[in-house]
Amino acid sequence: MNAEVQKAVFLALTAANIAGVTEIRDTPIAKPSTANFPFIEIGAGQVIPADAGGDTGAEEYLDLHVYSRTGGQRQVKEIMTAIYAVLHQQSLTVSGKASAHCFHDSSRVIDTPDGLTRHGIMTFQIIHRT
């Protein structure tokens, strides 16, 4: 994953000041305390280079994780809706790139084995050109 793309996503999410979110991080919390919830974590990414015809851009897929410990799925889904509004069909300012456009690819909410935490997973596609 391009570090500058990740930085642009982090800055966009931080600037949005999503209600209730305690932090946005790119390093997993091994054992989060209740004070950490809800939070957003920037997860794994995949890069697909677009080398055809001299184009030096790429498609990147980036997973965002939302963690909540309120009862039910409401809070995690509200945060995911806010993330969607911030990133879907948006242009990102990425250092070293002439253009970068972000699109929502998929979302799902799962229960974690601890029985307390709701885990939302969103995948975004970022297409960029140099």
N, C-alpha and C positions, 0 to 999 in steps of 0.2 A: 504494500500500500504506500502510496506517495505521502510522505509526512506533511507536505504543504496542503494536500487535500484534507487530511485529518485535522490539521490546524484550522482550516477554513470552516469545517463543520463544527468544531469545538467553539470557535468564536461566534458563529451564527447562533448556536444553542445558548451560549452564555449571554449574548446580547438580548435574547428573547426573554430572559428572566421568567421562565415558566413557573407558574404558581405552584407553590408547595415543594418544588424540587430543592433538596438540600445541597446537592453538588452534581457536577458533571465531571466524570473522570475517565481516564484511559488506562487505568491500572486496576485490576480486580481487587476488591476488598476480600481478604481471606475469611474473616469472620466479622461482618458488619454488626455494629451495635444498633439498637433501636433508634438512636439519634441520627444515624446515617440515612434513614428512609424518609421519603422516597428519593431515589437517585437515578441518574442516567449514566450508563457506562458505554464508552465507545469500544466496540469489540473488533472482531476479526474482519479482514478485508480480502478482496481478491482483485487482481489486476489482469485485464485482457488487453494487451497492446494492439493498437491499430496501425500496423506498419505498412499497409497497402498504399501504393501510389505516393510514397514519400511523406504521408501523413504521420506525424510523430505524436499523435494523441493516444488516448486510451479510454477504456471503460473500466470503472472501478465499482465494485460492490462493497458496501460497508454495512455492517450490522450494528445497530444501536440496541442496547438492553435497558429496559426500565424495570426497576424493582420497587415494590410497594408492600407494606405490611398492614394495610387497612383491610377490613373484612370485605370480601368480594373483589370483583374486578374493576369497579367503577373508577377508582383513583388511577390505576395503571392505564386504563383506556382514555381517561381525560388527558393524561400526560402525553400519551401517544397521539391523540388528536392535536394537541398543541405542537408537538414535534412535526407532524405532517404539515401543519400550517406554516411552520418556519422553513421547511426544506423542500417540499414538493413543488416542482416546476419553478425552482428558483435558480438564479445565477449566483454562483459563489465567486468571491475574489480569491484567487489562488496564485500565490507568488510563482512566477515563472511560466504561467499558463495564459494564453491569449483569451481563452474562454473555459468556463466550467459550469455545466448545467446539471442540476440534481433532480432526480425523479424517484418517487416512492415505488418500490417493487413489490413488497409483501409485508404482512404483519401477522402476528399470532400472539396469543396469551396462553401461558401454561402455568400450572401449579408446580411448585418446587417440592422436593422430597421432605422438607422440614414441616410442611403443612401450614405454614404461616405466611410465606412469601408468594406474591404474585409476580410473575416474570413476563414482561412484554418484550417481544423481539421484533424489530423493524429492520428491513433491508432496503437500502437506498442505492440507486445506480447514479454514479457521477460520470458524466462524459466530458472529457477535457481535451483541448488541443493546445499545442504550443505555438 
